[in-house]
Amino acid sequence: MPDGSKKAQGFTTKISCVYTENWAEKKEDSWFTYELLAEDPKTHARAGVFHTPHGDIPTPIFMPVGTKATVKGLMTDTVRDLGAKIILANTYHLSQRPGDELVAQMGGLHDFMQWHGPILTDSGGFQVFSHEEFMKLSDEGVKFRAVDYDGAWSYWTPETNMQIAQNLGADIVMQLDQCVGYPAERKKVERGVELSSAWAERCFKAHTRPDQALFGIVQGGMHLDLRKRSIEHLESIGDFPGYGIGGYSVGEPHELMFETLAPLCADYMPRNKPRYLMGVGNPSTLIRGVACGIDMFDCVLPTRTARMGTAFSHEGRMNLKNAKYFADAGPIDVKCTCPVCTGGYSRAYINHLVKQHEMLGGQLLSMHNIYFLLELMRQAREAILAGTYSDFVEEWENSEGVVDF
């Protein structure tokens, strides 16, 4: 089996691993456990707690994305005060700048970004495979050119990917996988399943930090039988503490996604492990995903749309650049209790900020959008615990907020 020490012609493999403690001698099996608290009687929604060394994660949960070790424009104290329990960072981007070795030397991500709650880092695989013509794939790993940085060629194997993840030091890390976009021929999707499964086994063997939970990733596109094969492969490898679900929200219609996502969760995924639907942040999709049995979500949508002047609301999508908000003294959303909506910031003021390209406009909208999704999941959790989630879904679907983004 290949390891992370080999050189490849024309490019180098990153192998340095900066952390020095003997984690193997400190293994604590109880550091990562999932506690299932309630299941809705009419849907597959569930409420639970995922216990980690840096704190408990109540589920269902939305996880704000801090791609480059920052939720854009917001201090970590602000993100925490909005109600975030866990945030994400991106392995690919941090490996490029400032480098995972530097992050390790600075004490790991928690100290580096001054967020002392749970952190999840993705594998970076989605970013790598988005390089398309600047990427070469093999059974052993992936060679890619960082065209969004210095253009240098890099080579990742599952082993080097795990070394980067261990240097960054997040609580939850993801296996290296192949994410296949939509549409794609079945043969290509099947190849992605087999390669991701083989890489999952190598990641499982290479990962040695017991203070990190390594999640496997279920692939298979829109083919339920391939999804079933993927989860069976992962379960045969070892005891992953949780599972990501990749290969959705890659261009397919949402209805098509749910055709396979719903039975995948209901019939094939382990009941005693958290399920993480990767890269999904549309409010309506979150609510439907929870009904399928999803526990964790992440997406850049709330902050990316905020920087474009767009807000989530109970009235649906709001473009605060619109002229109709020029002299509107009301809050973004009269039903929202975020610091922006309750703090006296009017639609007129935010309209002014975003039209003048003032950074505060994007910051205020980011705060509102993140809070909106966090609060939506908090309310969903309460409904599950009360056994009324089906009513919660019906109420949302009959509201104006159901408008998709």
ABEGO torsion letter per residue (X at the ends): XBBAABBBBGBBBBABBABABBAAAABBAAABBBBBABBBAABABBBBBBBBAAEBBBOBBBBBBBAAGBBBGBBAAAAAAAGBABBBBBAAAAAAOAEAAAAAAAGEAAAAAGBABBBBBBAGAAAAAAAEAABBBBAAEBBBBBAABAGBBBBBBAAAAAAAAAAAGBABBBBBBBBBBOBBBAAAAAAAAAAAAAAAAAAAAABABAABBBBBBBBGEABAAAAAAAAAAAAAAEBBABBBBBGBGAGBBAAAAAAAAAAAAAAABBAABBBBBBGBABAAAAAAAAAAGBABBBBAAAAAAAAAGBBBBAAEBBBAABAAAAABABBABAABABAAAAAGBBAAAAAAAAAAGBAAAAAAAAAAAAAAAAAAAAAAAAAAAAGAAAAAAAAAAABAAABBX
